[in-house]
Structures are given as C-alpha cells and as structure tokens.
Amino acid sequence: MVKIYNFLCTEAKTIREKVFMEEQGFKNEFDEYDEMVPHAVLFMEGCAVATGRLLPGERSGDFIIGRVAVLPEFRGRNLGAQIMLALEQEARRVGGKRISLSAQCRASGFYQTLGYREIGEAYLDEFCPHILMEKSL
C-alpha cells in the first residue's frame, strides 16, 4: 500500500537516510522543500520500504519527482515503479502535464521502462553521475 503525506514523514526520512546517506554516501540529502511537498511511502506488512517526493516545477503543469528510494532488501520487487506511479497519479490529480527527474545514471534504464526519456548530458550531483529525464503525463 502506498500512502501520500504532505510533508517529510519519519518513515520517508528514515528510508532516505539509509539509502542515500548510509548506503550511497550522499551528504546533502534534505532541503527546505521536504516539509512542504508530498511524499509517497510504500508499506509492506506494516513496514515502510520505499519512498519518493513530488515538487512543483517552474511552469504550470510541470512537476519534479525526486528522492526515490527502496530499501536494499526490498529491491527487485517492482516497488520503485509503484512509488513512481503513485507520484505520477498525485501530479495528475493536481493538474500535472509533465514530470521531470534527475536520475542517477545507473538507474536511467529503470526510468526508461516507465516512459521517461533522457534530456541533455550527464552531470555530477555531489560525486554521482546524474541525467535529467522527463515524461509527458
């Protein structure tokens, strides 16, 4: 079951700390948007196992998905796709027409299977190669 919160709940924060900070070594994980934007959290048997967030884009109808994370022991079960679909549905609900995201290059194939296409060249976010991707809703 995926639940949408309108703030950074404890469950989403814990998943992001485990995946992005502890596992991947990112330092700048949290920002001023976290307390103001929707976060999706996927629960399995009462445990929070995946998350992502949805930010408004610069133009009307544009949204940005970010901070998509699945706990390591739950990967390979299509849970990331469920988070993405829940966030896309939330964007559509509030008039979304297009979604962009900054994907780690190693995960771009996953996003392509969901209909996202790469835009431009790869760049570094902290130490990790990323690529901008987008999808029309």
C-alpha positions as CSV (number, residue, x, y, z in Angstrom):
1,M,0.0,0.0,0.0
2,V,1.3,3.5,-0.9
3,K,0.4,6.4,1.3
4,I,0.8,10.1,0.4
5,Y,1.9,12.5,3.1
6,N,2.1,16.3,2.5
7,F,5.4,16.6,4.4
8,L,8.5,14.6,5.1
9,C,7.2,11.9,7.5
10,T,9.5,9.9,9.8
11,E,9.3,6.8,7.6
12,A,10.4,8.6,4.4
13,K,13.2,10.3,6.3
14,T,14.5,7.0,7.6
15,I,14.4,5.3,4.2
16,R,16.3,8.3,2.6
17,E,18.9,8.3,5.4
18,K,19.5,4.5,5.0
19,V,19.7,4.6,1.1
20,F,21.2,7.9,0.2
21,M,23.3,8.7,3.2
22,E,24.4,5.4,4.7
23,E,24.5,3.2,1.6
24,Q,25.4,5.7,-1.1
25,G,27.3,8.3,0.9
26,F,25.4,11.5,0.0
27,K,25.7,14.3,2.5
28,N,23.2,16.9,1.2
29,E,20.0,14.8,1.4
30,F,17.5,17.1,3.0
31,D,16.4,20.6,1.9
32,E,13.8,23.3,2.5
33,Y,11.3,21.6,0.3
34,D,10.9,18.5,2.3
35,E,8.4,19.9,4.8
36,M,6.2,21.5,2.0
37,V,5.8,18.8,-0.7
38,P,4.0,15.4,-1.0
39,H,6.0,12.3,-0.2
40,A,4.8,8.8,-1.1
41,V,5.7,5.9,1.2
42,L,5.1,2.3,0.3
43,F,4.3,-0.1,3.2
44,M,4.7,-3.9,3.2
45,E,3.3,-5.8,6.2
46,G,3.3,-2.5,8.2
47,C,6.9,-1.6,7.3
48,A,7.9,1.4,5.3
49,V,10.2,0.1,2.5
50,A,10.2,2.7,-0.3
51,T,9.6,6.5,-0.8
52,G,9.8,9.4,-3.2
53,R,8.6,13.0,-3.3
54,L,6.9,15.4,-5.7
55,L,7.8,19.0,-6.2
56,P,6.1,21.7,-8.4
57,G,8.1,22.6,-11.5
58,E,8.8,26.1,-12.8
59,R,5.9,26.2,-15.2
60,S,2.2,25.4,-14.6
61,G,1.6,21.7,-15.0
62,D,5.2,20.7,-14.6
63,F,6.3,18.6,-11.6
64,I,9.6,17.1,-10.4
65,I,9.9,13.6,-8.9
66,G,12.9,13.2,-6.6
67,R,14.4,11.2,-3.8
68,V,13.0,7.9,-5.0
69,A,14.5,5.2,-2.7
70,V,13.8,1.5,-2.0
71,L,15.5,-0.2,1.0
72,P,18.1,-2.7,-0.3
73,E,16.5,-5.8,1.0
74,F,13.2,-5.0,-0.9
75,R,14.7,-4.2,-4.3
76,G,13.8,-6.2,-7.4
77,R,10.1,-6.4,-6.5
78,N,8.7,-3.5,-8.6
79,L,8.4,-1.3,-5.6
80,G,10.2,1.7,-7.1
81,A,7.7,1.6,-10.0
82,Q,4.8,1.6,-7.6
83,I,6.2,4.7,-5.9
84,M,6.7,6.4,-9.3
85,L,3.1,5.6,-10.4
86,A,1.7,6.9,-7.1
87,L,3.6,10.2,-7.5
88,E,2.6,10.5,-11.2
89,Q,-1.0,9.9,-10.1
90,E,-0.7,12.6,-7.5
91,A,0.7,15.0,-10.1
92,R,-2.2,14.3,-12.5
93,R,-4.7,14.8,-9.6
94,V,-3.4,18.4,-9.2
95,G,-3.2,19.2,-13.0
96,G,0.2,17.8,-13.9
97,K,1.1,17.6,-17.5
98,R,4.8,16.7,-17.4
99,I,7.2,15.3,-14.9
100,S,11.0,15.6,-14.9
101,L,13.5,14.0,-12.6
102,S,17.3,13.9,-12.0
103,A,18.2,10.2,-12.3
104,Q,21.4,8.6,-11.2
105,C,22.8,7.4,-14.5
106,R,22.9,3.8,-13.3
107,A,19.1,3.9,-12.7
108,S,18.2,5.6,-16.0
109,G,17.1,2.3,-17.6
110,F,14.6,1.8,-14.8
111,Y,13.0,5.2,-15.5
112,Q,13.0,4.5,-19.3
113,T,10.9,1.4,-18.7
114,L,8.3,3.8,-17.1
115,G,8.3,6.1,-20.2
116,Y,10.9,8.7,-19.2
117,R,13.5,9.9,-21.8
118,E,16.9,11.4,-21.2
119,I,17.4,15.1,-21.8
120,G,20.9,16.6,-22.3
121,E,24.2,15.4,-21.0
122,A,25.1,13.7,-17.7
123,Y,26.3,15.8,-14.8
124,L,27.6,15.3,-11.3
125,D,25.4,15.7,-8.2
126,E,27.9,15.6,-5.3
127,F,30.1,12.8,-6.7
128,C,27.5,10.8,-8.6
129,P,26.7,11.0,-12.3
130,H,23.0,12.0,-13.0
131,I,20.9,12.7,-16.1
132,L,17.8,14.8,-16.5
133,M,14.8,12.8,-17.7
134,E,11.2,13.7,-18.4
135,K,7.8,12.3,-19.3
136,S,4.5,13.7,-20.5
137,L,1.5,12.7,-18.5
